[in-house]
Amino acid sequence: MLVRWSRAVGIIVMAIGCEGYLLFHEGGFRASSLASISSSAGASQRAAAPSFAPAATTPALALASAETPQAMQTGARLFRLNCIQCHGAPGVAAVVPGLTPAPPNLLAAGRRNDPAEVFLKITNGVAGTGMPAFGNILSEQSRRSLAAFLHHSRGISASAFDSLSTAKVDTGQQGP
């Protein structure tokens, strides 16, 4: 009897784990689902939530309009400095071995990379994975630029990524 119960629990745990992987790594995560999750959770559950849990009060993000040339350069540079080690890039293999689940290729041509969802993942991390939260590390504007870059640059070539991520960021300010 105990063996059957243990087997059933094991199957349920595996199903939840697979669903979680698909939810966060295959583009199935939706920012709109955060509201329903957070509104159904009690105040005590929200208070006990780890720091990488998505914030329930994230402001509406107008990231698609943030896809300016300056934001693309900033996002590409931030990706090169902070993300490439785990996620890789066109022409650059990931160098951090053994992460489970394996980090997705964020610049693959077929990815959705919804800017608001990516912003939340960058800000809060992804529970159950090696993805850390950058909310206290990168400024909000930097996280927005990174999210806009990932949305705009799906399928980018190795040479385009290299030139964009190593270009000097134009701040639009005139020198003295």
Summary of the structure (lengths in Angstrom):
residues: 176
radius of gyration: 18.5
end to end distance: 80.1
largest distance: 80.1
contacts: 453
relative contact order: 0.18
helix: 52%
strand: 1%
